[in-house]
């Protein structure tokens, strides 16, 4: 109950921040933009709340698999979700060669787990178990709604920043004001993703280890994913949604590290070494 209330509060703050950013950007373009910005921000909040999971799955070109055609992957998710005492999530496979995974959905009853083809091809069964257990932990902790909403909202803000730069300049508005609007939108998008507490990854790692019955599979998976993501870029995806993945797709620049939504992998591995599994 306490975690649910905390995540509900974070979601409310995120939605309020979204409204505030839209109004602030609209106000910089003039009073006539305030009401449209307010209405657009409210509409985007509703879309993000009810459809962010669908947007995320479609942006990744996810293909749903079932018990009939999902093979070992579906059976593994089913076995682990029973251990976690969760409803069966929808299971998706995406065509990307970069190995990664994410979970989405606004509640455990409306959740989904997605794996890239690269993850299924590259990882050993015990590593896949660790990754799936981590994603189920996110569902159990109800992290998936705020994570997916943040990604969708960040993408919208980044788009609006580009839109403001184009139309602000085209209409001959004060160049300084236009630049400020663009920076506000771009930084707002980055901050929304970075504001998702990194502690949720540590908590999901620990709970995932308990669901899997051991931290070793997840530890091996994190090391494998970290190395592979440095070699295989995530192509054809919206970078605004990268906060959802178990490993943030690699970006070697300083700015991406500054706004990183995941803690360093070495710190996650160190924390997992201290996880104790109750076998009683």
URRAQUI-V818479 format. One record per run of one state. SS is the DSSP state (h for helix, s for strand, l for the rest). FROM is the first residue (numbers start at 1). LEN is the number of residues. If there is no record, write none. Layout:
ss = (SS | SS)
from = (FROM | FROM)
len = (LEN | LEN)
//
This chain:
ss = (l | h | l | h | l | s | l | h | l | s | l | s | l | h | l | s | h | l | h | l | h | l | h | l | h | l | h | l | h | s | l | h | l | h | l)
from = (1 | 2 | 30 | 31 | 60 | 63 | 66 | 71 | 84 | 90 | 95 | 101 | 105 | 108 | 111 | 112 | 117 | 123 | 125 | 141 | 144 | 171 | 175 | 195 | 199 | 213 | 216 | 232 | 239 | 245 | 246 | 254 | 259 | 265 | 274)
len = (1 | 28 | 1 | 29 | 3 | 3 | 5 | 13 | 6 | 5 | 6 | 4 | 3 | 3 | 1 | 5 | 6 | 2 | 16 | 3 | 27 | 4 | 20 | 4 | 14 | 3 | 16 | 7 | 6 | 1 | 8 | 5 | 6 | 9 | 7)
//
